[in-house]
Amino acid sequence: MNIARVRWACRRGMLELDVLFQPFVEAQYQELTETDKHTFIRLLECEDPELFAWFMGHEVCPDPTLADMVIKVRGRAIA
């Protein structure tokens, strides 16, 4: 997926997710490995309520690979 499509996919129905995804894409997406880029795209395919629960720490993502990407994105937001 090209960067323009990734940016578009980062536009969510929840402002809280936009605030996490958009800065991450701008600052770090290009530096990710191809595997991590694929994982990030998989993460973007998840539903907003799931993503919100994972990013806010209300639930743990059952997929360990996606859970690691959640940590990466959250780490960027905290830094």
C-alpha positions, -999 to 999 in steps of 0.1 A, spaced: 0 0 0 14 34 -9 19 61 17 -11 82 5 -34 52 11 -19 45 45 -25 81 55 -61 79 43 -66 46 63 -53 64 94 -83 87 93 -106 71 117 -140 77 132 -125 85 166 -103 115 172 -83 96 198 -72 71 171 -64 99 146 -41 115 172 -22 82 176 -20 70 140 -14 102 119 18 113 138 31 78 138 27 75 100 43 108 94 73 102 117 79 65 115 60 45 88 87 49 61 114 36 85 95 4 94 105 -29 79 83 -44 52 70 -69 78 61 -41 102 45 -21 75 23 -51 67 15 -54 104 6 -18 107 -18 -21 77 -34 -52 94 -38 -30 125 -56 -4 104 -80 -30 92 -93 -36 127 -125 -20 140 -123 13 159 -138 0 191 -112 -28 192 -84 -4 185 -96 21 211 -97 -7 238 -62 -19 229 -47 16 228 -63 28 260 -53 -4 278 -88 -16 284 -81 -49 266 -51 -67 253 -49 -75 216 -51 -113 212 -27 -112 182 8 -109 196 21 -93 164 -6 -66 164 -1 -62 201 36 -53 195 25 -28 169 1 -12 193 30 -8 217 51 8 190 24 33 181 17 41 217 54 45 224 56 71 196 27 90 211 43 91 246 77 101 233 
